[in-house]
Amino acid sequence: MKIFSPLIAAVFIMLFQQKMYAQKVEQAKVPGNYTIENCVNEFDLAQAKKTNSGYQYWFADKKFTEENTLKMSIVEPGKSTHAPHRHPEEEFFYILEGKASFYLNGKTVEVGPNTSLYCPPNSEHGISNAGDKDLKYLVIKKDLR
């Protein structure tokens, strides 16, 4: 007399193999210094840092986050935050307001609001204000510690 049918035996073997070869999933540890109060950051002009080209506001910097940063840059007409440069981290810009001139590896384009700009690692890049009003954009970057 058969105790297991071939189908039940196949299911049993499959479940046993999945259990044997499954990877353990560890629950992410949440540091104790994160609270709802400090995880919500509403823009406050009084906390913005004045720069030579306008100002910047850090929503999340590398002192607070595990690895990503988020800041908003405001650049006056005809100015840029700095000259084209390179770094090992990839970076995104997201244009909120104004007209941006985006330089990437020898080429330049002009773009407007609701446009994302990607800077691959070690690529020469820069952004400047190509309009007659303030350029406002977000900078999203991973902090390679």
N, C-alpha and C positions, 0 to 999 in steps of 0.2 A: 504494500500500500504506500502511495506517495504522500509525503507530508506537505511538500511544497510543490506548487505547480511551476512550470518553467517561467511563467511571467512573474510570479512572486519572487522566485529565486533571482531573476534578472534585476528586479527593482531593489531587492536586498543588497545585491552585489554593487549596484550603482550607488546606493546610499552609503554603503561602507567605503567605497572608493572616494566619494566626495568628502566624507568625514576625514579620511586618511590624508588627503592631499589639500584640504582647504587651508587657506591662510588665516591666521589669527587677525582679527580686526581689533585694534586697540582704540578705545574711546579717547578722543582728543582731550587733553588736559587744558582747562581754562584757568589761567592765572587769577589769583584772588584780587588783583588790583583793577579788574574791569567791572564796571557797574553800568547800569542803564544811564546814570547821570553823566559819567565821563565818556560813554560810548556815543552820545548824541552831541554834536558840535554844530551849533547854529552860527552862521557868519556874524562877526562882530567887528566892524570897521576899527573900533578902538584897539583891537588886538592885532590888527594887520601891521606888517612890517613895511616901512617906507623903503623904497629902493631908488636907484638913479633913474629908473625908467617908469616908475609908478609905485605899485606896492604888491605884496603877496600875503596870502593868508593860508596858514597850515591848518587843514582840517584834521590831518593825522600825520605825524612825523615819525621818524625812526626811534625816537625816545619812547613813543607810546605803542606803536604797532609791533607785531611780530616780524613782518618783513615788507609790507607795502606802505607807500606814502601817498598822500593826496593833498595837493595844494591848489589854490586858485591864484593866478597871476593876472594883474591888471597892468597893461602896458600903454603908455601914452602914444599918441600919433607920431609916426616917424622913428620910434625907438625900439630897441630890443633888450631883453634881459641880460644877454651876454653874447659874445661872438660864437660862431659855430664851433662845436667841440665834439669830443667822443668820450664815452665811458662804457664799461663792461655791462652795465644794466640796460635792458630794454626799457623803453619809455613810451607813454601815450600822451598826446595832447588832445583835449576835446574843446573845440571852439564854442563858447557860449554867446559872445557878442563881438561885433566888429569884423574887421577884415585882416586875415593873417597872411604873411608871406612865410612859407615853410621851405626851408632849405634841407635837402637830404642828398648827401654824396654827390655834390656837383650840380644838382638840378634844383630849380625853384618853382613852386606853384603858389598861386593866391587862392585862398578859400574863405568861406564865410561861416556863419553860425551853423550849429548842428553837424559839424564835420569832425571826424576823428583823424588823427595823424599818428602814425606808428613809426617809432625810431628803433630799428633792430640793434642788437648789441654791437658795440664798437663802430657804429656808423657815424659819420660826421653829420651833424644836424644843428639846426637853429630855427628860431621863430622870431618874427618881428611884426610890428604893427604896420600894415600897408594901407590903412584907412585914415580918415580925418576925425574919427572918434576913438575912444578908448577901446583896446582889444582886451577881452576878458576870456580866459581859458583855464581849464583844469589840467593839472599835470599829475599823472598816475605813474608811479615808479616803484620797482621792487628794490629794497635795500639789501645789497649783498654785503652782509657783515663779515 
